[in-house]
Amino acid sequence: MEGGYFLTYFLISIALITSSNNWNSVSAARPSAGETNTEFIRTSCKSTTYPNLCFSSLSSRSNAIGVSPQLLAQESLSVSLETAQSTSAMMLKLAHSQGMTPREVGAMRDCVEELSDTVSGIKKSLGEMKELRGKDFDLKMSDIQTWVSAALTDEDTCTEGFAGKVMNGKVKTVVREKILEVAHMTSNALALINRLAALHG
């Protein structure tokens, strides 16, 4: 478990450090006059740990995002949620497929349970994000950051469930890639949430 927690804190630290390095001031992080929606997303994604993934996953939502840092963070959470849900569904299907050993099925089910916690945390964060205004901004933002950080921990725990276990190589590779995708999406969402918090501060 210690490795999972280390990876979580590493991802969170990188998200914070990268955000700080790319946005040396609040004014630098604000949308530039005349900046297009797509340019805004590309520039904002530079504050994340995985900027290419960030841009590719959010550019199709440019009309919904506009040049709003809050809507950008909100859509990033939505992408993370959708990815976690589709990954969980895929793993449930794999767990019921023929040829899986009891150990593999157990690891799959444990991972699905962790992903369920991830989905729950991201859903709560999305709900809070939509109400993120007024005097309770800082309190709500703190809750969102806590829930998304916890979601990262759940994803790391899921990945650890396959470490060192005798599993079908192809299955292990597919599952690990999907979980890492969810983790990277969530890491990017956390970076954009931290950026939004810095803008408000």
Contacts in CASP RR format, 6 or more apart in sequence:
PFRMAT RR
TARGET T0000
AUTHOR 0000-0000-0000
METHOD contacts of the structure
MODEL  1
MEGGYFLTYFLISIALITSSNNWNSVSAARPSAGETNTEFIRTSCKSTTY
PNLCFSSLSSRSNAIGVSPQLLAQESLSVSLETAQSTSAMMLKLAHSQGM
TPREVGAMRDCVEELSDTVSGIKKSLGEMKELRGKDFDLKMSDIQTWVSA
ALTDEDTCTEGFAGKVMNGKVKTVVREKILEVAHMTSNALALINRLAALH
G
1 157 0 8 1.000
1 160 0 8 1.000
3 156 0 8 1.000
3 160 0 8 1.000
4 153 0 8 1.000
4 156 0 8 1.000
4 157 0 8 1.000
4 159 0 8 1.000
4 160 0 8 1.000
5 153 0 8 1.000
5 156 0 8 1.000
7 156 0 8 1.000
8 149 0 8 1.000
8 152 0 8 1.000
8 153 0 8 1.000
8 156 0 8 1.000
11 49 0 8 1.000
11 152 0 8 1.000
11 183 0 8 1.000
11 187 0 8 1.000
11 190 0 8 1.000
12 149 0 8 1.000
12 152 0 8 1.000
12 187 0 8 1.000
12 190 0 8 1.000
14 49 0 8 1.000
14 187 0 8 1.000
15 48 0 8 1.000
15 49 0 8 1.000
15 187 0 8 1.000
15 188 0 8 1.000
15 190 0 8 1.000
15 191 0 8 1.000
15 194 0 8 1.000
16 191 0 8 1.000
16 194 0 8 1.000
18 47 0 8 1.000
18 48 0 8 1.000
18 49 0 8 1.000
18 191 0 8 1.000
19 47 0 8 1.000
19 48 0 8 1.000
19 191 0 8 1.000
19 194 0 8 1.000
19 195 0 8 1.000
19 198 0 8 1.000
22 46 0 8 1.000
22 47 0 8 1.000
23 29 0 8 1.000
23 47 0 8 1.000
23 195 0 8 1.000
23 198 0 8 1.000
26 198 0 8 1.000
26 199 0 8 1.000
26 201 0 8 1.000
29 44 0 8 1.000
29 47 0 8 1.000
29 69 0 8 1.000
29 195 0 8 1.000
29 198 0 8 1.000
29 199 0 8 1.000
30 69 0 8 1.000
30 199 0 8 1.000
31 40 0 8 1.000
31 67 0 8 1.000
31 69 0 8 1.000
32 43 0 8 1.000
35 43 0 8 1.000
35 67 0 8 1.000
37 62 0 8 1.000
37 63 0 8 1.000
37 65 0 8 1.000
37 66 0 8 1.000
37 67 0 8 1.000
38 59 0 8 1.000
38 62 0 8 1.000
40 65 0 8 1.000
40 66 0 8 1.000
40 67 0 8 1.000
40 72 0 8 1.000
41 54 0 8 1.000
41 55 0 8 1.000
41 58 0 8 1.000
41 59 0 8 1.000
41 62 0 8 1.000
41 65 0 8 1.000
41 72 0 8 1.000
42 55 0 8 1.000
42 59 0 8 1.000
44 54 0 8 1.000
44 69 0 8 1.000
44 72 0 8 1.000
44 192 0 8 1.000
44 195 0 8 1.000
45 51 0 8 1.000
45 52 0 8 1.000
45 54 0 8 1.000
45 55 0 8 1.000
45 58 0 8 1.000
45 188 0 8 1.000
47 191 0 8 1.000
47 192 0 8 1.000
47 195 0 8 1.000
48 54 0 8 1.000
48 187 0 8 1.000
48 188 0 8 1.000
48 191 0 8 1.000
48 192 0 8 1.000
49 184 0 8 1.000
49 187 0 8 1.000
49 188 0 8 1.000
49 191 0 8 1.000
50 184 0 8 1.000
50 187 0 8 1.000
50 188 0 8 1.000
53 181 0 8 1.000
53 184 0 8 1.000
53 185 0 8 1.000
53 188 0 8 1.000
54 76 0 8 1.000
54 188 0 8 1.000
54 192 0 8 1.000
57 76 0 8 1.000
57 79 0 8 1.000
57 185 0 8 1.000
57 188 0 8 1.000
58 65 0 8 1.000
58 72 0 8 1.000
58 75 0 8 1.000
58 76 0 8 1.000
58 79 0 8 1.000
61 75 0 8 1.000
61 79 0 8 1.000
64 71 0 8 1.000
64 75 0 8 1.000
65 71 0 8 1.000
65 72 0 8 1.000
65 75 0 8 1.000
69 192 0 8 1.000
69 195 0 8 1.000
69 196 0 8 1.000
69 199 0 8 1.000
70 129 0 8 1.000
70 132 0 8 1.000
70 196 0 8 1.000
72 192 0 8 1.000
72 196 0 8 1.000
73 129 0 8 1.000
73 189 0 8 1.000
73 192 0 8 1.000
73 193 0 8 1.000
73 195 0 8 1.000
73 196 0 8 1.000
74 126 0 8 1.000
74 129 0 8 1.000
74 130 0 8 1.000
76 185 0 8 1.000
76 188 0 8 1.000
76 189 0 8 1.000
76 192 0 8 1.000
76 193 0 8 1.000
77 122 0 8 1.000
77 125 0 8 1.000
77 126 0 8 1.000
77 129 0 8 1.000
77 148 0 8 1.000
77 189 0 8 1.000
77 193 0 8 1.000
78 126 0 8 1.000
79 185 0 8 1.000
79 189 0 8 1.000
80 122 0 8 1.000
80 151 0 8 1.000
80 182 0 8 1.000
80 185 0 8 1.000
80 186 0 8 1.000
80 188 0 8 1.000
80 189 0 8 1.000
81 119 0 8 1.000
81 122 0 8 1.000
81 123 0 8 1.000
81 126 0 8 1.000
83 181 0 8 1.000
83 182 0 8 1.000
83 185 0 8 1.000
84 115 0 8 1.000
84 118 0 8 1.000
84 119 0 8 1.000
84 122 0 8 1.000
84 151 0 8 1.000
84 155 0 8 1.000
84 182 0 8 1.000
84 185 0 8 1.000
84 186 0 8 1.000
85 119 0 8 1.000
87 115 0 8 1.000
87 178 0 8 1.000
87 179 0 8 1.000
87 181 0 8 1.000
87 182 0 8 1.000
88 112 0 8 1.000
88 115 0 8 1.000
88 116 0 8 1.000
88 119 0 8 1.000
90 178 0 8 1.000
91 108 0 8 1.000
91 111 0 8 1.000
91 112 0 8 1.000
91 115 0 8 1.000
91 175 0 8 1.000
91 178 0 8 1.000
92 108 0 8 1.000
92 112 0 8 1.000
94 100 0 8 1.000
94 108 0 8 1.000
94 171 0 8 1.000
94 174 0 8 1.000
94 175 0 8 1.000
95 104 0 8 1.000
95 105 0 8 1.000
95 106 0 8 1.000
95 108 0 8 1.000
95 109 0 8 1.000
95 112 0 8 1.000
100 108 0 8 1.000
100 168 0 8 1.000
100 171 0 8 1.000
101 166 0 8 1.000
101 167 0 8 1.000
103 165 0 8 1.000
103 166 0 8 1.000
103 167 0 8 1.000
104 165 0 8 1.000
104 167 0 8 1.000
104 168 0 8 1.000
104 171 0 8 1.000
107 161 0 8 1.000
107 162 0 8 1.000
107 165 0 8 1.000
107 167 0 8 1.000
108 175 0 8 1.000
110 158 0 8 1.000
110 161 0 8 1.000
111 158 0 8 1.000
111 161 0 8 1.000
111 162 0 8 1.000
111 175 0 8 1.000
111 179 0 8 1.000
114 154 0 8 1.000
114 155 0 8 1.000
114 157 0 8 1.000
114 158 0 8 1.000
115 154 0 8 1.000
115 155 0 8 1.000
115 158 0 8 1.000
115 182 0 8 1.000
117 150 0 8 1.000
117 151 0 8 1.000
117 154 0 8 1.000
118 151 0 8 1.000
118 154 0 8 1.000
118 155 0 8 1.000
118 182 0 8 1.000
118 186 0 8 1.000
121 147 0 8 1.000
121 148 0 8 1.000
121 150 0 8 1.000
121 151 0 8 1.000
122 147 0 8 1.000
122 148 0 8 1.000
122 151 0 8 1.000
122 186 0 8 1.000
122 189 0 8 1.000
124 143 0 8 1.000
124 147 0 8 1.000
125 143 0 8 1.000
125 144 0 8 1.000
125 147 0 8 1.000
125 148 0 8 1.000
125 151 0 8 1.000
125 193 0 8 1.000
128 140 0 8 1.000
128 143 0 8 1.000
128 144 0 8 1.000
128 147 0 8 1.000
129 144 0 8 1.000
131 140 0 8 1.000
132 140 0 8 1.000
132 141 0 8 1.000
132 144 0 8 1.000
137 200 0 8 1.000
138 200 0 8 1.000
141 193 0 8 1.000
141 196 0 8 1.000
141 197 0 8 1.000
141 200 0 8 1.000
144 193 0 8 1.000
145 190 0 8 1.000
145 193 0 8 1.000
145 194 0 8 1.000
145 197 0 8 1.000
148 186 0 8 1.000
148 189 0 8 1.000
148 190 0 8 1.000
148 193 0 8 1.000
149 190 0 8 1.000
151 186 0 8 1.000
152 183 0 8 1.000
152 186 0 8 1.000
152 187 0 8 1.000
152 190 0 8 1.000
155 179 0 8 1.000
155 182 0 8 1.000
155 183 0 8 1.000
155 186 0 8 1.000
156 183 0 8 1.000
158 179 0 8 1.000
159 176 0 8 1.000
159 179 0 8 1.000
159 180 0 8 1.000
159 183 0 8 1.000
162 172 0 8 1.000
162 175 0 8 1.000
162 176 0 8 1.000
165 172 0 8 1.000
END
